[in-house]
Amino acid sequence: MEIQELNDLSPLRVFDESLGGGLGRGNLGVLVSRHGVGKTACLVHLATDKLLRGEHVIHVSFSGNVEHVINWYKEVFREVSEGRSLDDAASVYNNILSNRVVMNFSQENVTIEKVLSSLETLIKHGSFKADAILFDGYKLTIATEDDVKKIKQFAQNMNLEVWFSVSPVRADVVYDKYGVPNTMHKYVNLIDVLIGLIYNEERDKVVMTAVKSHGGMVEKPMGVSLDPKTMLISK
């Protein structure tokens, strides 16, 4: 199978359609759930899809384990390519790596201004024209609203998408039926797309719900889910 056909058949086309065409440049998207549901894998699948379409991605990890992130990319690509018998998969993977940069920061020790300054330097002076930035493991629920405003302004100024994977850190968090914690409520007006993930035992799937999409609280099933075995977004 050729890359174009792989892209056309990808469940990410259904994902984008569920959001009215995708997240879009200048916007913030958030994947949120309890710990261990599969948000990092979901984020990596989104990134891999972009890489296969020739886009440039910066993956910003706040977990302290870059090797773990890199291994996720290898695993997700393996699942995607083997599932559709992609032609010359090894060569394709090596080629798309030039369009990906992985960075690591400590949220406790580095301000968001420093993070954004480093990203801007890479994009403007490092000749890496990013199309999307993925904040993996950023503790959005304990960040200030001002921090989130700065990130949103950065996305608009640099004309790129920003995705977050978010797990709450407080023990007293209350989750709704979509997997969204009450600690997210104060950020809703700053977020363009909010997707809740929650494991459904009867279906043995991680259900994905677009709780907010481009201005409206929609609470709409996305037409895709996360397969807990492969950790890939699937129809």
N, C-alpha and C positions, 0 to 999 in steps of 0.2 A: 504494500500500500504506500502511496506517495503522501508527503506531508500535507498537501492541500486537501486531499480526501480525508485524512485523519482529522484535520481541523474542522472540516464540514460536518463530520459525524460525531464530533466530541459532544458529550453532555453539557459542556460549558456553553454551547450555543443556547441550550434550554435555560441554563442559569442566567445568561445575559438577557434572554427574552423575558424571563420572569421579572427582571428589573427595568423593563422598558428599553432595552438596548445596552444594558451594562451599567457600570458605575459612572464612567465618564471622567474626563480630565477636570481637575480642580475640585474634585469631590472626595469626601471621606466615607469609607465603607468599613463596617465593623462586623466581625464574626464573634459571637459571644456564646458561652456555655459554661457548664461546670468543668472542672479539671478532668482531663483524660478522655474527652469525647472525640477528639480528632481535629481540633482547629488548626494545628500546625500543618498536618497533612493536607487539610483542605486549602490552606493558604499556599502551600507548595504546589498543589494541583493547579490553582489559579495562576500562579507564576509560571509554571511549566507550559500551560496553554498559551500564555503570552509569548514566551520564548519561542515556541513552535510557530508562532505567527510573525516572528521576526522583530518582536518588541524587546526593549531593554528594561531590565528589572534590577532594582536594588533591594536585597533582603536584609533588613536590619534586625538582628537578633539581640534580645535582652536577656537571654537565658544563660549566657556565659559558656555555652557549649556549641561552638561553630561547627565542629565535626558532626555533631548530631544533626544539624540542619543540612549539611552537605550530603549526609547519608540519606536523608529524607528525599532530596532531589533525585538521587540515584535510584531509590526504590520506586518513587512515583513514576519516573520516566520508564523504568523497566516494566512496570505494570501497564502503563499506557501503550508502550510500543509493542509488547508481547500480546496484549489483548487485541490489537488490530493488525499484527504482523507488519509493522512498519519496515519499509525497505532500508537496508543499511543503517540499522538503528545506532550502532556504535559510532559511526561517522556523524550522524545527525546530532547525537548527544555531545560529542566533542565540539561541534560547530556552535551549538547554542550556548555553550558555557562562556563564550566570549561576550555574550550579551547579558551576563549575570554577574553581579558583584554581591558578596556577602560581607556585611560589616557587623561588628559586635560592640555593644555599649553596656555599661552598668547604669541603670536608671537611678540608683541610689547615689552614685558618685559623679554623674555627668548631667548637666542641665539640658533641657530641651533646646535651648538656644545653641549650645555647643553641638548637639546632634545635628540640628538643622544647618548650622554653619559648615559642618564637615560634609554633609550631603551636597550643599550648594557648591562647595569647593570642588568636589568630585565631578559634579555635573558641568559646571562652568569652566573649570580650569583643568580638569582631568580628562576632558574629551569623552565623557561617558554620558550621552544624552538619554537619560532615563525616561521611560514612559510611565512607569509605576514604581511605587515604593511600598514595601510590605513591612509593617512594624509587628514583629513576632514576639509575643510575650511581654509587650509593654503594658505596665499596670495602669491602664486608662482609668480604672475605677478609683485610684488614689492620686491621679494627676489633678492639677488644678484646671478649672475651666479656661483660665488664661493660657495654659499650656496647649490645650486643645485648639483654642482660637489661633494660636501661633502656627500650629501644624496645618490647620485649614488654610490660613493665609499663605503659607509656604506652598501648598498644593496648587492654589490659584495663581500665585506669582510665577511658579515654575511650570504651570500647565501640565500637571501629571496627576494620576490617580494615587490615592493613598488607602491601603487596606490595613486594618488592625486585626489581630487575634487577641481576644481578651478573656481572661479568667479572673474572677473576683478574688481578693486576698483576705477579706474579712470573714470571720467565722459566723457572723450573725446575718449573712446575706439571705434574702428571701427571693426565690426564683418564681417566675410566672410559668404558665403552661407551655411556653415556647422556649424556655431555658434562659430567659433574660432576667438578670438580677435587678433588684430595686436600686442598686447603686449606680445603674446606668441612666436613670431617669433624668438627672440634671444635665446630661450631655446630649439628650435627644435632639434639641434644636440645632446643635452644631454638627450633627451626623446626617449625611445624605441617605445612606443605606444602612439599615440595621438588620442583621440576620441572626436569628436564634437557632441554636442546634440543641436537640434533646434526643436521647436514645429511646426508641420505642421497642420494648421487649417483644411484643406480639409480632411486629413486622421484622424484627432483628435488623433495623435500619436506624441511622441517625437522621431524624426528620429535620429538614431545613425550612424555616419560615421567614419570609420577608416581612418583618414587623413594621419597618418603615422603608419607603422607597421614594426618593426624590420629592420630598415635601409633604407626603401624606402617610399617616399611620394606616397601613393596609392589612396587616395580619393575614398575609396570603401565602398558602403553600407554594413552594417554588417549582414543583414539577421534577425536582431532582432531590436526591438524598445522599447521605454518606454511607458507603458500604463499610461496616465495621471490620470486615475481613481484609479488604485491600486498602482501606482508608482513602479510596477515591470517590469523587463526586460521580454519581451514576443516575441514570434515568429510572 
